[in-house]
Amino acid sequence: MDKQRTYTVTVYLEECIGMENIKAFEVIHHLKKIADVIEIFPKDILEYSQSAEVIRQEGFKLEITTEFNIEEIQAFFSESMNKERKLKLLIKNKAMKEGGSTNDRKAICDMQNQ
């Protein structure tokens, strides 16, 4: 069993007009197949009426833990969610902020699924 890694994931929904909060909820639900979601911003995605506008302008952010590495997370989105909608992902290994190893530093990248 691999060690758990913590990531900060920012998801931008591209070509999305309306119901961004519901689409964000779908992405989060799908991501739970490979990761534990620790925190979500905006927090009240479905309950807060202005969440859709925040997501449209800034994307939404997640803090997750998973055994997957960045490349595996990207592949998961590319193979599954991206067929339904265009997503742009920015995934950062949280260990970097906490003085992570050299491998952690190399894991930071900006990815766009197409």
N, C-alpha and C positions, 0 to 999 in steps of 0.2 A: 504494500500500500504506500503510495507516494505521500509526501508531506503536504499539508494544507498550505495554500498560498492565499494571501489577501490582496485583492485588486480594487482599484477605483476605476469604474467603468463609466464613461460618459457616452450616451447614445443620442445621436441626432437622427430624427426621422426626416428623410428627404422626400420631396414631392408629396408632402402631406398637407392636406387642407381640411381642417376640421377633425374633431374627435381625437386629438393628439393624446389626451389623457387615457382614453380607452386603448389606443394602439400601444402606448407605453405599458399599460397594465398587461397586455398580451405578451409583450416582449419579456417583461419581468416573470410572468407565469412560465413562459417557455424556458427562460434561463434557469429556473429552479430545477430543471432536469439534470443540470450539471454542477450547480453551485448553491450554496446557502447564501441568501440575501440578508445582509446585516442591516443595511440602512438604505433608504431611498430619499432622493430630493428631486422635486418637491414631495414632501411627506404624504400629503393627502391627495394622491393623484386622482382618485375617483370622487372624493367628497368635496374638494375645493374647486369651485367653478372657474377660478382663474388659472388653475394648473395647466390647462391646455395651452393658454397663451405663453406661460413660462416655458413649457416644453417646446413650443414652436420657436421661440426666440433663443433659448439657451440649451435646449436638449434636456435630458434628465440624467441624474447621476445615481450610481449604485455603488455600494461597498459590498463586495462578495468574498466568500472564501470557497476555494475549490482545489481539487487535486490537479486540475488541468493547468497547462502553461498557456502563455499568451497565444501562441500559434494554434493550440487546440481550441481555445475559446473562439478565435477568429474562424477556424474551420467549422465549428459548431454553428455559428451564425451564418456563415456562407452557405453551408449545406442545407440549412433548414429555414430559418427566418427570412433570409434575403430573397428567397423565391417569391415571397408574398409582398415584400416592400423593400425599398432601398433604405439601408441603414449606414450611417457612418459611425464608427466606433473609435474612441480614444481610450485605450486600456493602459493603466499604469500599475506596476507592481508596488504595492504599498510599502514593502520592505525598503524601497529606495529612500523614502522619507525618514525611515528609522535606521539609516546607516547600513543598508543591505550589502550583500556581497557583490563582487564584480559581475557575476552572472545576473543578479537582479537588475543592475544598472543597464545591462545590455538588453533586458527584456522590455524596456520602455519604448513604445513605438506608436505611431498614429496609423490606423488601418481604416481602409474604406472597402467595404464589400461592394462588388458590382455584379 
